Amino acid sequence: MRLWEEHTKHEFVTHDTESTLATMAEDAYVNHVPTLTGGYGKSALRVFYSRDFIPCMPPDTTLKP
């Protein structure tokens, strides 16, 4: 659970792509269904998080379990 909390903190609070990626396996993948985006592997996910996900997030976004 701590790793997930760290991961989501970097996505939604610090907005830090590299710290987000540091919580993921080298062969991680994201399939972001609502927008048909994501990627496989850290190289593709670096692009996804830095271009498509983090900077496009509305400032009032919150994460609710």
C-alpha positions as CSV (number, residue, x, y, z in Angstrom):
1,M,0.0,0.0,0.0
2,R,2.8,2.4,0.7
3,L,4.2,2.1,-2.8
4,W,0.8,2.9,-4.3
5,E,0.5,5.9,-2.0
6,E,3.9,7.1,-3.0
7,H,3.1,6.5,-6.7
8,T,-0.2,8.5,-6.6
9,K,1.4,11.2,-4.5
10,H,3.9,11.9,-7.3
11,E,1.1,11.8,-9.9
12,F,-1.4,14.0,-8.2
13,V,0.5,16.1,-5.6
14,T,4.1,16.6,-6.6
15,H,3.4,16.1,-10.4
16,D,6.8,14.6,-10.7
17,T,7.2,12.3,-13.7
18,E,10.6,10.8,-12.7
19,S,9.5,10.1,-9.2
20,T,6.3,8.5,-10.5
21,L,8.3,6.3,-12.8
22,A,10.6,5.3,-9.9
23,T,7.7,3.5,-8.2
24,M,7.1,1.3,-11.3
25,A,8.7,-1.8,-12.8
26,E,10.8,-1.4,-16.0
27,D,8.1,-3.3,-18.0
28,A,5.2,-1.5,-16.4
29,Y,2.2,-0.5,-18.6
30,V,-0.7,1.9,-18.3
31,N,-3.9,1.5,-20.2
32,H,-5.8,4.7,-19.5
33,V,-9.1,3.6,-20.9
34,P,-11.1,6.9,-20.7
35,T,-8.7,8.7,-23.0
36,L,-7.2,5.6,-24.9
37,T,-3.7,6.6,-23.8
38,G,-0.9,5.1,-21.8
39,G,2.1,3.0,-22.8
40,Y,4.4,0.0,-22.1
41,G,7.8,0.4,-20.5
42,K,9.3,3.3,-18.8
43,S,10.3,5.1,-22.0
44,A,6.7,5.2,-23.3
45,L,5.4,6.0,-19.8
46,R,7.8,8.9,-19.4
47,V,6.1,10.4,-22.5
48,F,2.6,9.6,-21.2
49,Y,3.1,11.1,-17.8
50,S,5.1,14.1,-18.9
51,R,2.9,15.0,-21.9
52,D,-0.5,13.5,-21.7
53,F,-1.3,12.9,-18.0
54,I,0.3,15.1,-15.4
55,P,0.3,18.5,-17.3
56,C,-3.3,18.0,-18.6
57,M,-4.8,17.2,-15.2
58,P,-7.3,19.8,-13.9
59,P,-5.9,21.6,-10.8
60,D,-8.9,20.4,-8.7
61,T,-8.3,16.7,-9.5
62,T,-8.6,14.5,-6.4
63,L,-8.1,10.7,-5.9
64,K,-10.8,8.9,-4.0
65,P,-10.5,5.2,-3.3
